[in-house]
């Protein structure tokens, strides 16, 4: 079975109603995301950071996967599909994708502040001060903050190197190390980029750019691949 590896970013969830980082000018409630989504912000202003993620988790309970998420799940009928997402939402899983690797963490999970291997599902939308792990320490959002290590990047790079087909959807490729994954993909591998504002990727061979929104471009691409 041919292996398709798919790198997704905020753009695939835009048509579900979740604003992308760059569309909102990188702002949330007048705060720069880079100033809220950091460990320093958590130390200096934990209430602001906790509220930032509670508000995003609350919104997640009100949105649904869109046609792009569902099309990627359908791709599993014929291919071995591995999704690598920068998104912290669970829309790929809710659409039925079975192999999803989250590079930047998961909004619906929380983890211990003394033992990062202790990860828990957040019940409902609100994580509160006083919610503790089994070792008694405060839980934090299970998110990779700016400046923190991206522990899943090694397995993501290995998966990218094994791709027969590589698809990039809805990411500005601004943030590393995620943006560097395409360089692990074999030169001979057919690559697709779905993004209405896609800019050329100099030096990347066998690349087909689809300047469409994910909700339109991804189902069309999936139908084409399923018909191969
Ligand atoms: N369909 C497809 N792509 C879209 C759509 C859409 N409907 N709407 C916007 N886009 C594209 C934009 O053109 C842009 O290239 O989605 C991309 C969104 O880029 P960003 O907002 O930078 O989001 P992303 O690339 O996922 O950011 C990467 O940066 O903020 C950090 O950790 C955060 O995971 C995030 C990382």
py3Dmol code that shows the C-alpha trace and the ligand (Angstrom):
import py3Dmol

protein = """\
ATOM      1  CA  UNK A   1       0.000   0.000   0.000  1.00  0.00           C
ATOM      2  CA  UNK A   2       1.480   3.368  -0.965  1.00  0.00           C
ATOM      3  CA  UNK A   3       2.305   5.713   1.917  1.00  0.00           C
ATOM      4  CA  UNK A   4       0.902   9.245   1.898  1.00  0.00           C
ATOM      5  CA  UNK A   5       2.293  11.658   4.479  1.00  0.00           C
ATOM      6  CA  UNK A   6       0.343  14.877   5.029  1.00  0.00           C
ATOM      7  CA  UNK A   7       1.588  18.007   6.850  1.00  0.00           C
ATOM      8  CA  UNK A   8      -1.266  20.272   7.917  1.00  0.00           C
ATOM      9  CA  UNK A   9      -1.424  23.732   9.475  1.00  0.00           C
ATOM     10  CA  UNK A  10      -4.038  26.178  10.693  1.00  0.00           C
ATOM     11  CA  UNK A  11      -5.381  26.711   7.149  1.00  0.00           C
ATOM     12  CA  UNK A  12      -7.058  23.285   7.045  1.00  0.00           C
ATOM     13  CA  UNK A  13      -9.181  24.266  10.053  1.00  0.00           C
ATOM     14  CA  UNK A  14      -9.970  27.796   8.806  1.00  0.00           C
ATOM     15  CA  UNK A  15     -13.207  26.728   7.064  1.00  0.00           C
ATOM     16  CA  UNK A  16     -14.300  25.049  10.287  1.00  0.00           C
ATOM     17  CA  UNK A  17     -14.249  28.518  11.846  1.00  0.00           C
ATOM     18  CA  UNK A  18     -10.910  28.381  13.678  1.00  0.00           C
ATOM     19  CA  UNK A  19      -8.879  31.455  12.774  1.00  0.00           C
ATOM     20  CA  UNK A  20      -5.343  30.932  11.568  1.00  0.00           C
ATOM     21  CA  UNK A  21      -2.448  32.597  13.331  1.00  0.00           C
ATOM     22  CA  UNK A  22      -1.451  34.870  10.481  1.00  0.00           C
ATOM     23  CA  UNK A  23      -5.031  35.748   9.456  1.00  0.00           C
ATOM     24  CA  UNK A  24      -5.616  37.172  12.941  1.00  0.00           C
ATOM     25  CA  UNK A  25      -2.412  39.127  12.520  1.00  0.00           C
ATOM     26  CA  UNK A  26      -0.953  36.867  15.193  1.00  0.00           C
ATOM     27  CA  UNK A  27      -3.149  38.555  17.776  1.00  0.00           C
ATOM     28  CA  UNK A  28      -5.507  37.189  20.423  1.00  0.00           C
ATOM     29  CA  UNK A  29      -7.448  39.616  22.651  1.00  0.00           C
ATOM     30  CA  UNK A  30      -4.835  42.226  21.675  1.00  0.00           C
ATOM     31  CA  UNK A  31      -2.022  39.925  22.838  1.00  0.00           C
ATOM     32  CA  UNK A  32       0.631  38.656  20.389  1.00  0.00           C
ATOM     33  CA  UNK A  33       0.365  34.876  20.312  1.00  0.00           C
ATOM     34  CA  UNK A  34       4.112  34.735  20.746  1.00  0.00           C
ATOM     35  CA  UNK A  35       3.656  36.608  24.065  1.00  0.00           C
ATOM     36  CA  UNK A  36       0.924  34.307  25.374  1.00  0.00           C
ATOM     37  CA  UNK A  37       2.023  30.898  24.087  1.00  0.00           C
ATOM     38  CA  UNK A  38       5.329  30.790  25.966  1.00  0.00           C
ATOM     39  CA  UNK A  39       6.625  29.211  29.191  1.00  0.00           C
ATOM     40  CA  UNK A  40       7.641  32.659  30.450  1.00  0.00           C
ATOM     41  CA  UNK A  41       4.073  33.891  29.987  1.00  0.00           C
ATOM     42  CA  UNK A  42       2.899  30.847  31.981  1.00  0.00           C
ATOM     43  CA  UNK A  43       5.313  31.727  34.797  1.00  0.00           C
ATOM     44  CA  UNK A  44       4.585  35.475  34.758  1.00  0.00           C
ATOM     45  CA  UNK A  45       0.891  35.517  33.927  1.00  0.00           C
ATOM     46  CA  UNK A  46      -0.577  32.018  34.332  1.00  0.00           C
ATOM     47  CA  UNK A  47      -4.167  33.302  34.453  1.00  0.00           C
ATOM     48  CA  UNK A  48      -3.827  34.940  31.008  1.00  0.00           C
ATOM     49  CA  UNK A  49      -2.262  31.804  29.505  1.00  0.00           C
ATOM     50  CA  UNK A  50      -4.786  29.447  31.115  1.00  0.00           C
ATOM     51  CA  UNK A  51      -7.648  31.643  29.825  1.00  0.00           C
ATOM     52  CA  UNK A  52      -6.131  31.770  26.307  1.00  0.00           C
ATOM     53  CA  UNK A  53      -6.252  27.991  26.062  1.00  0.00           C
ATOM     54  CA  UNK A  54      -9.605  27.644  27.844  1.00  0.00           C
ATOM     55  CA  UNK A  55     -11.175  30.022  25.312  1.00  0.00           C
ATOM     56  CA  UNK A  56      -9.660  28.063  22.381  1.00  0.00           C
ATOM     57  CA  UNK A  57     -10.784  24.738  23.919  1.00  0.00           C
ATOM     58  CA  UNK A  58     -14.294  26.163  24.412  1.00  0.00           C
ATOM     59  CA  UNK A  59     -14.433  27.182  20.738  1.00  0.00           C
ATOM     60  CA  UNK A  60     -13.230  23.723  19.702  1.00  0.00           C
ATOM     61  CA  UNK A  61     -16.334  22.180  21.294  1.00  0.00           C
ATOM     62  CA  UNK A  62     -18.462  24.362  18.976  1.00  0.00           C
ATOM     63  CA  UNK A  63     -16.795  23.620  15.598  1.00  0.00           C
ATOM     64  CA  UNK A  64     -16.804  20.614  13.282  1.00  0.00           C
ATOM     65  CA  UNK A  65     -14.334  19.027  10.853  1.00  0.00           C
ATOM     66  CA  UNK A  66     -14.750  20.349   7.302  1.00  0.00           C
ATOM     67  CA  UNK A  67     -14.674  18.675   3.852  1.00  0.00           C
ATOM     68  CA  UNK A  68     -10.875  18.709   3.823  1.00  0.00           C
ATOM     69  CA  UNK A  69     -10.603  16.742   7.094  1.00  0.00           C
ATOM     70  CA  UNK A  70     -13.208  14.248   5.866  1.00  0.00           C
ATOM     71  CA  UNK A  71     -11.466  13.826   2.496  1.00  0.00           C
ATOM     72  CA  UNK A  72      -8.170  12.968   4.205  1.00  0.00           C
ATOM     73  CA  UNK A  73      -9.964  10.321   6.279  1.00  0.00           C
ATOM     74  CA  UNK A  74     -11.441   8.870   3.037  1.00  0.00           C
ATOM     75  CA  UNK A  75      -7.922   8.593   1.582  1.00  0.00           C
ATOM     76  CA  UNK A  76      -7.324   5.719   4.037  1.00  0.00           C
ATOM     77  CA  UNK A  77      -9.513   3.491   1.834  1.00  0.00           C
ATOM     78  CA  UNK A  78      -6.625   3.087  -0.612  1.00  0.00           C
ATOM     79  CA  UNK A  79      -3.485   4.400   1.051  1.00  0.00           C
ATOM     80  CA  UNK A  80      -1.426   4.112   4.230  1.00  0.00           C
ATOM     81  CA  UNK A  81      -2.073   7.688   5.447  1.00  0.00           C
ATOM     82  CA  UNK A  82      -0.031   9.427   8.150  1.00  0.00           C
ATOM     83  CA  UNK A  83      -1.051  12.935   9.174  1.00  0.00           C
ATOM     84  CA  UNK A  84       1.510  15.225  10.792  1.00  0.00           C
ATOM     85  CA  UNK A  85      -0.277  18.301  12.078  1.00  0.00           C
ATOM     86  CA  UNK A  86       0.885  21.584  13.598  1.00  0.00           C
ATOM     87  CA  UNK A  87      -2.680  22.101  14.789  1.00  0.00           C
ATOM     88  CA  UNK A  88      -3.697  21.471  18.364  1.00  0.00           C
ATOM     89  CA  UNK A  89      -7.353  20.866  17.485  1.00  0.00           C
ATOM     90  CA  UNK A  90      -8.806  17.343  17.204  1.00  0.00           C
ATOM     91  CA  UNK A  91     -10.619  17.835  13.895  1.00  0.00           C
ATOM     92  CA  UNK A  92      -8.524  15.240  12.017  1.00  0.00           C
ATOM     93  CA  UNK A  93      -9.405  12.618  14.628  1.00  0.00           C
ATOM     94  CA  UNK A  94     -13.058  13.613  14.682  1.00  0.00           C
ATOM     95  CA  UNK A  95     -13.195  13.295  10.878  1.00  0.00           C
ATOM     96  CA  UNK A  96     -11.916   9.702  11.202  1.00  0.00           C
ATOM     97  CA  UNK A  97      -8.192   9.894  10.420  1.00  0.00           C
ATOM     98  CA  UNK A  98      -6.545   7.045  12.322  1.00  0.00           C
ATOM     99  CA  UNK A  99      -2.877   8.104  12.368  1.00  0.00           C
ATOM    100  CA  UNK A 100      -2.381  11.695  13.531  1.00  0.00           C
ATOM    101  CA  UNK A 101       0.893  12.995  14.948  1.00  0.00           C
ATOM    102  CA  UNK A 102       0.595  16.341  16.761  1.00  0.00           C
ATOM    103  CA  UNK A 103       3.846  18.298  16.538  1.00  0.00           C
ATOM    104  CA  UNK A 104       2.678  21.210  18.717  1.00  0.00           C
ATOM    105  CA  UNK A 105       0.541  19.363  21.267  1.00  0.00           C
ATOM    106  CA  UNK A 106      -3.196  18.881  21.771  1.00  0.00           C
ATOM    107  CA  UNK A 107      -5.692  21.433  23.077  1.00  0.00           C
ATOM    108  CA  UNK A 108      -7.893  18.767  24.686  1.00  0.00           C
ATOM    109  CA  UNK A 109      -5.045  17.415  26.807  1.00  0.00           C
ATOM    110  CA  UNK A 110      -3.219  18.679  29.881  1.00  0.00           C
ATOM    111  CA  UNK A 111       0.046  17.561  31.426  1.00  0.00           C
ATOM    112  CA  UNK A 112       1.850  17.566  34.719  1.00  0.00           C
ATOM    113  CA  UNK A 113       4.246  20.421  35.464  1.00  0.00           C
ATOM    114  CA  UNK A 114       6.664  18.033  37.240  1.00  0.00           C
ATOM    115  CA  UNK A 115       6.520  15.000  34.946  1.00  0.00           C
ATOM    116  CA  UNK A 116       5.770  15.688  31.291  1.00  0.00           C
ATOM    117  CA  UNK A 117       5.026  12.001  30.655  1.00  0.00           C
ATOM    118  CA  UNK A 118       1.830  12.427  32.737  1.00  0.00           C
ATOM    119  CA  UNK A 119      -0.781  13.548  30.189  1.00  0.00           C
ATOM    120  CA  UNK A 120      -4.553  13.682  30.819  1.00  0.00           C
ATOM    121  CA  UNK A 121      -7.689  14.433  28.812  1.00  0.00           C
ATOM    122  CA  UNK A 122      -9.268  17.749  29.805  1.00  0.00           C
ATOM    123  CA  UNK A 123     -12.877  17.127  30.870  1.00  0.00           C
ATOM    124  CA  UNK A 124     -15.055  19.739  29.133  1.00  0.00           C
ATOM    125  CA  UNK A 125     -13.372  22.976  28.076  1.00  0.00           C
ATOM    126  CA  UNK A 126     -11.924  24.400  31.269  1.00  0.00           C
ATOM    127  CA  UNK A 127      -8.590  23.590  32.868  1.00  0.00           C
ATOM    128  CA  UNK A 128      -8.451  25.199  36.312  1.00  0.00           C
ATOM    129  CA  UNK A 129      -5.883  26.128  38.917  1.00  0.00           C
ATOM    130  CA  UNK A 130      -6.069  23.325  41.444  1.00  0.00           C
ATOM    131  CA  UNK A 131      -6.372  20.659  38.735  1.00  0.00           C
ATOM    132  CA  UNK A 132      -3.358  18.502  39.593  1.00  0.00           C
ATOM    133  CA  UNK A 133      -1.584  15.411  38.309  1.00  0.00           C
ATOM    134  CA  UNK A 134      -1.307  12.187  40.345  1.00  0.00           C
ATOM    135  CA  UNK A 135       1.897  13.614  41.833  1.00  0.00           C
ATOM    136  CA  UNK A 136      -0.007  16.640  43.084  1.00  0.00           C
ATOM    137  CA  UNK A 137       1.387  19.254  40.693  1.00  0.00           C
ATOM    138  CA  UNK A 138      -0.648  21.818  38.739  1.00  0.00           C
ATOM    139  CA  UNK A 139      -1.659  20.732  35.249  1.00  0.00           C
ATOM    140  CA  UNK A 140      -0.655  22.889  32.252  1.00  0.00           C
ATOM    141  CA  UNK A 141      -1.931  22.877  28.655  1.00  0.00           C
ATOM    142  CA  UNK A 142      -0.335  19.994  26.694  1.00  0.00           C
ATOM    143  CA  UNK A 143       0.949  22.462  24.109  1.00  0.00           C
ATOM    144  CA  UNK A 144       4.452  23.019  22.725  1.00  0.00           C
ATOM    145  CA  UNK A 145       4.992  26.713  23.484  1.00  0.00           C
ATOM    146  CA  UNK A 146       7.264  28.966  21.449  1.00  0.00           C
ATOM    147  CA  UNK A 147      10.844  28.243  22.446  1.00  0.00           C
ATOM    148  CA  UNK A 148      10.063  24.783  23.829  1.00  0.00           C
ATOM    149  CA  UNK A 149      11.396  21.555  22.319  1.00  0.00           C
ATOM    150  CA  UNK A 150       9.291  19.731  19.680  1.00  0.00           C
ATOM    151  CA  UNK A 151       9.727  16.107  20.886  1.00  0.00           C
ATOM    152  CA  UNK A 152       7.740  14.610  17.990  1.00  0.00           C
ATOM    153  CA  UNK A 153       9.905  16.167  15.261  1.00  0.00           C
ATOM    154  CA  UNK A 154      12.207  13.127  14.972  1.00  0.00           C
ATOM    155  CA  UNK A 155       9.418  10.599  14.298  1.00  0.00           C
ATOM    156  CA  UNK A 156       7.830  13.178  11.955  1.00  0.00           C
ATOM    157  CA  UNK A 157      11.064  13.474   9.972  1.00  0.00           C
ATOM    158  CA  UNK A 158      11.347   9.670   9.713  1.00  0.00           C
ATOM    159  CA  UNK A 159       7.753   9.422   8.463  1.00  0.00           C
ATOM    160  CA  UNK A 160       8.385  12.199   5.904  1.00  0.00           C
ATOM    161  CA  UNK A 161      11.452  10.347   4.586  1.00  0.00           C
ATOM    162  CA  UNK A 162       9.263   7.270   3.907  1.00  0.00           C
ATOM    163  CA  UNK A 163       6.567   9.111   1.909  1.00  0.00           C
ATOM    164  CA  UNK A 164       5.553   7.933  -1.558  1.00  0.00           C
ATOM    165  CA  UNK A 165       3.321  11.014  -1.807  1.00  0.00           C
ATOM    166  CA  UNK A 166       3.675  14.118   0.415  1.00  0.00           C
ATOM    167  CA  UNK A 167       0.880  16.680   0.806  1.00  0.00           C
ATOM    168  CA  UNK A 168       1.179  20.066   2.568  1.00  0.00           C
ATOM    169  CA  UNK A 169      -2.111  21.775   3.466  1.00  0.00           C
ATOM    170  CA  UNK A 170      -2.786  25.209   4.960  1.00  0.00           C
ATOM    171  CA  UNK A 171       0.511  26.196   6.510  1.00  0.00           C
ATOM    172  CA  UNK A 172       2.629  29.273   5.940  1.00  0.00           C
ATOM    173  CA  UNK A 173       5.720  27.114   6.572  1.00  0.00           C
ATOM    174  CA  UNK A 174       6.873  29.959   8.834  1.00  0.00           C
ATOM    175  CA  UNK A 175       7.584  27.961  11.962  1.00  0.00           C
ATOM    176  CA  UNK A 176      10.487  25.520  12.309  1.00  0.00           C
ATOM    177  CA  UNK A 177      11.222  22.688  12.776  1.00  0.00           C
ATOM    178  CA  UNK A 178       7.832  21.749  11.215  1.00  0.00           C
ATOM    179  CA  UNK A 179       8.512  23.825   8.116  1.00  0.00           C
ATOM    180  CA  UNK A 180      11.709  21.876   7.493  1.00  0.00           C
ATOM    181  CA  UNK A 181       9.981  18.485   7.194  1.00  0.00           C
ATOM    182  CA  UNK A 182       9.575  18.826   3.421  1.00  0.00           C
ATOM    183  CA  UNK A 183      13.351  18.641   3.113  1.00  0.00           C
ATOM    184  CA  UNK A 184      13.273  15.049   4.453  1.00  0.00           C
ATOM    185  CA  UNK A 185      10.925  13.938   1.679  1.00  0.00           C
ATOM    186  CA  UNK A 186      12.607  11.948  -1.118  1.00  0.00           C
ATOM    187  CA  UNK A 187      13.321  14.115  -4.184  1.00  0.00           C
ATOM    188  CA  UNK A 188      11.477  11.631  -6.435  1.00  0.00           C
ATOM    189  CA  UNK A 189       8.344  11.702  -4.261  1.00  0.00           C
ATOM    190  CA  UNK A 190       5.321  13.546  -5.749  1.00  0.00           C
ATOM    191  CA  UNK A 191       4.468  16.554  -3.563  1.00  0.00           C
ATOM    192  CA  UNK A 192       1.327  18.689  -3.411  1.00  0.00           C
ATOM    193  CA  UNK A 193       0.784  22.042  -1.684  1.00  0.00           C
ATOM    194  CA  UNK A 194      -2.826  23.156  -1.065  1.00  0.00           C
ATOM    195  CA  UNK A 195      -3.078  26.786   0.045  1.00  0.00           C
ATOM    196  CA  UNK A 196      -4.915  29.748  -1.561  1.00  0.00           C
ATOM    197  CA  UNK A 197      -1.930  32.002  -0.886  1.00  0.00           C
ATOM    198  CA  UNK A 198       0.795  29.439  -1.568  1.00  0.00           C
ATOM    199  CA  UNK A 199       4.150  30.885  -2.544  1.00  0.00           C
ATOM    200  CA  UNK A 200       6.607  28.851  -4.629  1.00  0.00           C
ATOM    201  CA  UNK A 201       8.994  26.547  -2.744  1.00  0.00           C
ATOM    202  CA  UNK A 202      12.323  27.053  -4.489  1.00  0.00           C
ATOM    203  CA  UNK A 203      14.449  23.922  -4.742  1.00  0.00           C
ATOM    204  CA  UNK A 204      11.585  21.517  -4.067  1.00  0.00           C
ATOM    205  CA  UNK A 205      11.249  19.067  -7.026  1.00  0.00           C
ATOM    206  CA  UNK A 206       8.089  17.284  -8.205  1.00  0.00           C
ATOM    207  CA  UNK A 207       5.845  19.855  -6.509  1.00  0.00           C
ATOM    208  CA  UNK A 208       2.310  20.647  -7.669  1.00  0.00           C
ATOM    209  CA  UNK A 209       0.796  23.804  -6.116  1.00  0.00           C
ATOM    210  CA  UNK A 210      -3.006  23.936  -5.776  1.00  0.00           C
ATOM    211  CA  UNK A 211      -4.020  27.524  -5.012  1.00  0.00           C
ATOM    212  CA  UNK A 212      -7.391  26.646  -3.540  1.00  0.00           C
ATOM    213  CA  UNK A 213      -8.963  26.655  -0.122  1.00  0.00           C
ATOM    214  CA  UNK A 214      -8.577  23.309   1.643  1.00  0.00           C
ATOM    215  CA  UNK A 215     -12.343  22.686   1.637  1.00  0.00           C
ATOM    216  CA  UNK A 216     -12.273  22.709  -2.179  1.00  0.00           C
ATOM    217  CA  UNK A 217      -8.751  21.702  -3.145  1.00  0.00           C
ATOM    218  CA  UNK A 218      -8.306  18.744  -0.803  1.00  0.00           C
ATOM    219  CA  UNK A 219     -11.440  16.779  -1.795  1.00  0.00           C
ATOM    220  CA  UNK A 220     -10.522  17.329  -5.475  1.00  0.00           C
ATOM    221  CA  UNK A 221      -6.959  16.099  -4.870  1.00  0.00           C
ATOM    222  CA  UNK A 222      -8.213  13.100  -2.866  1.00  0.00           C
ATOM    223  CA  UNK A 223     -10.621  12.088  -5.657  1.00  0.00           C
ATOM    224  CA  UNK A 224      -7.718  12.275  -8.130  1.00  0.00           C
ATOM    225  CA  UNK A 225      -5.457  10.136  -5.922  1.00  0.00           C
ATOM    226  CA  UNK A 226      -8.200   7.564  -5.253  1.00  0.00           C
ATOM    227  CA  UNK A 227      -8.737   7.265  -9.010  1.00  0.00           C
ATOM    228  CA  UNK A 228      -5.045   6.552  -9.688  1.00  0.00           C
TER     229      UNK A 228
END
"""
ligand_1 = """\
36
LIG
N -7.492 26.639 3.129
C -6.161 26.372 3.040
N -5.190 27.189 3.511
C -5.602 28.326 4.096
C -6.956 28.685 4.233
C -7.919 27.786 3.715
N -9.235 28.046 3.790
N -7.018 29.897 4.866
C -5.736 30.270 5.127
N -4.886 29.333 4.652
C -3.431 29.306 4.708
C -2.764 30.667 4.736
O -2.548 31.106 3.401
C -1.445 30.344 5.437
O -0.458 29.927 4.505
O -3.083 28.700 5.919
C -1.809 29.163 6.326
C -1.905 29.528 7.783
O -0.629 29.898 8.204
P -0.393 30.230 9.765
O -1.505 31.101 10.258
O 1.023 30.675 9.863
O -0.594 28.836 10.474
P 0.484 27.692 10.582
O 1.350 27.638 9.372
O -0.257 26.446 10.949
O 1.359 28.159 11.849
C 2.360 27.232 12.255
O 2.820 28.686 14.095
O 1.639 30.026 15.506
C 2.420 28.876 15.462
O 2.371 26.870 16.672
C 1.594 27.704 15.871
O 1.180 25.609 14.728
C 1.304 27.011 14.548
C 2.530 27.352 13.735
"""
view = py3Dmol.view(width=600, height=400)
view.addModel(protein, "pdb")
view.setStyle({"model": 0}, {"cartoon": {"style": "trace"}})
view.addModel(ligand_1, "xyz")
view.setStyle({"model": 1}, {"stick": {}})
view.zoomTo()
view.show()
